[in-house]
Amino acid sequence: MILIVGVTGVLGREAARQLLAAGYKVRGTTRNPAGAEDLKKMGVEVVHGDLIDPDTLKQACQGAEQVLYAAHSLLGTGKYSSEAVDDAGTRSLIDTAKAAGVKHFVYLSAKDASSSHPTDFFRTKVKIEDYLKASGLSYTILRPAAFMEHHVHNLLGATIPTTGKATIYGAGNNPNNFIAGVDIARFAVLALTDARLKNRSIDVGGPDNVTKNQVAEMYGRFSGKRPKVTHVPTGMMKVMSPILRPVQPVLSRLMSFSAWADTDDIRFDPANLLKEFPMTLTHVEDFIRAQVKN
């Protein structure tokens, strides 16, 4: 049995689909099982699971041989703040998985995560990486680039086909790397089924390094609309992020991340990755074309 924590997210759903197609038994946690009827029909054993509720984690881990951590609370507030879920809740899950006899734990971290990263979410990822390595569990740490579903579509291009407008946080000229959910799910399945990934940390990214302005242009081209883009200045985000942190931690986090993504070198070359694990990765242009058609 493979347990997917956060089965209703982009990665969780796709990993479940791929694992079921390969003949594996899949259990998935969600805070709202009623909203996962499609997964139940696919064959997933959907159970209630909440990273801030240790009792639900104990029940979910019983009988599981492997765990795929596909949850996050980047935008969480209140009792589901990032600190409560991504930090304390994830450490609780690791402890619970070990106590339940789980044999292998796959953790979704983030490319470029470091203890000195300007965004707290990325610093938390490194803390959990270290905690997992020290736990005694067999592990794989996947460190993906930004998901296309979130950072190409939801946060940037989704409004262009309908309104012709988009907001870019920063100048939008810095090349970014993005990966499609279907592709990171393929690596997650490999991490669960291929011994070559055991006790390794692996950076995973897509085949393209494109700017956010290029993303907006592609959405405009495929939708037949000339996008009107509003830019939020990077300098303003750097100033406002620490000011907003005490009262608007999520907005502060997004500003910090966006300023970093607009100025740092976050390109990725998948050549070595694909040499070891040959596959065809999704291009940003193909992803956008599919989103506009849908």
C-alpha positions in Angstrom: 0.0 0.0 0.0 1.3 3.5 -1.0 -0.1 6.4 1.0 -0.3 9.8 -0.7 -0.6 12.6 1.7 -2.4 15.4 -0.1 -4.0 13.3 -2.7 -6.4 15.9 -4.1 -3.6 18.3 -5.2 -2.0 18.5 -8.6 0.8 16.0 -7.7 -1.3 13.8 -5.6 -4.0 13.2 -8.2 -1.6 12.5 -11.0 0.7 10.3 -8.9 -2.4 8.3 -7.8 -3.5 7.9 -11.4 -0.1 6.7 -12.5 0.4 4.3 -9.6 -3.1 2.7 -10.1 -2.4 2.3 -13.8 0.8 0.4 -12.8 -1.1 -1.9 -10.5 -0.3 -0.5 -7.1 -2.7 -0.1 -4.2 -3.2 3.6 -3.3 -4.5 5.2 -0.2 -4.8 9.0 -0.1 -5.5 11.6 2.6 -7.5 14.7 2.3 -9.1 17.0 4.8 -12.3 16.7 2.7 -13.0 13.2 1.6 -16.4 14.2 0.2 -14.5 16.2 -2.5 -12.6 13.3 -3.7 -15.3 11.2 -5.3 -13.4 11.0 -8.6 -10.4 9.5 -6.9 -12.6 6.9 -5.2 -14.0 5.9 -8.6 -10.4 5.6 -9.9 -9.7 3.1 -7.1 -8.0 5.2 -4.4 -8.8 4.4 -0.8 -9.6 8.0 0.3 -9.4 8.7 4.0 -9.6 11.7 6.2 -6.1 13.0 7.0 -5.0 16.3 8.6 -1.4 17.2 9.1 -2.3 19.1 12.3 -4.2 16.1 13.7 -1.8 13.3 14.8 -4.6 10.8 15.3 -5.7 11.0 11.6 -2.1 10.5 10.6 -1.7 7.4 12.7 -4.8 5.9 11.1 -3.7 6.8 7.6 -0.2 5.3 8.0 -1.4 1.9 9.3 -0.5 -0.8 6.8 1.2 1.6 4.4 4.6 0.5 3.1 5.5 3.8 1.5 4.5 7.5 1.8 4.4 10.2 -0.8 4.2 13.6 0.8 2.4 15.8 -1.7 0.8 18.4 0.6 1.7 22.0 1.4 0.2 25.1 3.0 2.0 27.8 1.2 -1.2 29.9 1.2 -2.5 28.6 4.6 -3.7 30.9 7.4 -4.8 30.5 11.0 -4.5 27.0 12.3 -3.4 25.9 8.8 -0.5 28.3 8.6 2.6 27.2 6.8 4.4 26.9 10.2 1.7 24.5 11.5 1.4 22.3 8.4 4.7 22.5 6.4 6.9 22.4 9.5 5.3 20.9 12.7 2.7 18.8 10.8 5.2 17.3 8.4 7.6 16.4 11.2 4.7 14.7 13.0 3.9 12.8 9.8 7.5 11.6 9.5 7.5 10.4 13.2 4.2 8.7 12.7 5.3 7.0 9.5 8.4 5.6 11.2 6.4 4.3 14.2 3.9 2.6 11.8 6.7 0.7 10.1 6.7 2.6 6.8 9.6 1.5 4.7 10.2 4.5 2.4 9.2 8.2 2.5 9.2 10.4 -0.5 9.2 14.1 0.3 8.4 16.9 -2.0 10.7 19.8 -1.3 11.6 22.7 -3.7 14.4 23.4 -6.1 16.7 26.1 -4.7 15.5 25.6 -1.1 18.2 26.6 1.4 18.5 27.8 5.0 19.4 31.3 3.7 16.5 31.6 1.2 14.7 34.9 1.5 11.3 33.1 1.6 10.4 31.2 4.8 8.6 28.4 2.9 11.9 27.4 1.3 13.8 27.6 4.6 11.1 25.2 6.1 11.7 22.8 3.2 15.3 22.5 4.1 14.5 21.9 7.8 12.2 19.1 6.9 14.8 17.6 4.5 17.3 17.4 7.3 14.7 16.0 9.7 13.8 13.3 7.3 17.4 12.4 6.7 18.0 12.1 10.4 14.8 10.1 11.0 16.3 6.7 10.1 13.7 6.2 7.4 14.6 5.3 3.8 13.8 8.4 1.8 13.8 10.2 -1.5 13.7 14.0 -1.6 12.4 15.5 -4.8 13.2 19.2 -5.3 11.0 20.3 -8.2 11.0 23.7 -10.0 7.7 25.7 -9.8 4.7 23.8 -11.0 3.2 25.0 -14.3 -0.3 24.5 -13.1 0.3 27.1 -10.3 2.9 29.5 -11.5 2.3 29.5 -15.3 -1.4 29.2 -15.3 -3.2 30.0 -12.0 -0.9 32.9 -11.0 -0.2 34.4 -14.4 -1.9 33.3 -17.6 -5.3 32.0 -16.6 -7.0 35.4 -17.0 -5.6 36.3 -20.4 -8.0 34.1 -22.5 -11.1 35.5 -20.7 -10.1 39.1 -19.9 -7.0 39.8 -21.9 -5.3 41.0 -18.7 -2.6 39.6 -16.4 -0.5 40.7 -13.4 3.2 39.9 -13.3 5.0 40.3 -10.0 8.3 41.8 -11.0 9.7 43.0 -14.4 9.1 39.5 -15.8 12.4 39.4 -17.8 14.2 36.8 -15.6 14.2 33.2 -17.0 12.3 30.8 -14.7 12.1 27.1 -14.9 8.7 25.3 -14.6 7.6 21.7 -14.5 4.3 20.1 -15.3 2.5 18.2 -12.6 2.3 15.1 -14.8 6.1 15.1 -15.1 6.9 15.6 -11.4 4.4 12.8 -10.7 6.4 10.5 -13.0 9.5 11.2 -10.9 7.5 10.6 -7.7 6.4 7.2 -9.0 10.0 6.4 -9.8 11.0 7.4 -6.3 8.5 4.9 -5.0 9.3 2.1 -7.3 12.9 2.5 -8.5 15.8 1.6 -6.1 18.1 4.0 -7.9 16.4 6.9 -6.1 16.7 5.5 -2.6 18.3 7.9 -0.1 18.9 10.6 -2.7 17.9 14.2 -3.1 17.2 15.1 -6.7 16.5 18.4 -8.4 13.8 18.1 -11.0 12.8 20.7 -13.6 11.3 21.2 -17.0 12.9 21.5 -20.4 12.5 25.3 -20.8 13.7 28.4 -19.0 11.3 31.2 -20.0 10.4 34.6 -18.7 7.0 35.5 -17.3 6.6 38.0 -20.1 7.1 35.2 -22.5 4.5 33.2 -20.7 2.0 36.1 -21.1 2.9 36.4 -24.8 2.2 32.7 -25.4 -1.2 32.9 -23.6 -2.0 35.9 -25.8 -0.8 34.2 -29.0 -2.8 31.0 -28.4 -6.0 32.8 -27.2 -5.9 35.4 -29.9 -5.8 38.3 -27.4 -3.1 40.9 -27.0 -2.4 40.7 -23.2 -2.5 43.8 -21.2 0.1 43.2 -18.5 0.4 45.0 -15.2 3.7 44.8 -13.4 4.2 45.0 -9.7 7.7 46.5 -9.2 10.3 44.2 -7.6 11.7 47.0 -5.4 8.3 47.6 -3.9 7.8 43.9 -3.1 11.2 43.8 -1.4 10.2 46.8 0.8 6.7 45.7 1.5 7.3 42.0 2.2 8.9 42.4 5.7 6.4 45.2 6.6 3.4 42.9 5.7 4.8 39.8 7.4 3.2 40.3 10.9 -0.3 41.1 9.5 -0.4 39.5 6.0 2.1 36.5 6.1 0.8 34.9 2.9 1.0 38.1 0.9 4.4 38.8 2.4 5.6 35.2 1.4 4.4 35.6 -2.2 6.1 39.0 -2.5 9.3 37.6 -1.1 9.2 34.6 -3.5 8.3 36.8 -6.5 11.1 39.2 -5.9 13.5 36.3 -5.6 12.2 34.7 -8.8 12.5 38.0 -10.6 16.2 38.5 -9.7 18.0 35.2 -9.0 19.4 32.7 -11.5 16.9 29.9 -11.1 17.3 28.3 -14.5 17.6 24.5 -14.7 19.2 22.2 -17.3 17.6 18.7 -17.2 20.2 17.1 -19.4 21.9 15.0 -16.6 18.6 14.1 -15.1 17.2 12.8 -18.4 20.4 10.9 -19.1 19.8 8.9 -15.9 16.0 8.8 -16.2 15.1 9.1 -19.9 11.6 10.6 -20.6 10.0 13.4 -22.6 9.2 16.4 -20.4 6.4 18.9 -21.1 7.3 22.1 -22.8 5.8 25.3 -21.4 4.4 26.2 -24.9 2.6 22.8 -25.2 1.2 23.2 -21.6 -0.1 26.7 -22.4 -1.6 25.6 -25.7 -3.5 22.8 -23.8 -4.7 25.2 -21.1 -6.1 27.6 -23.7 -7.9 24.9 -25.6 -9.6 23.7 -22.4 
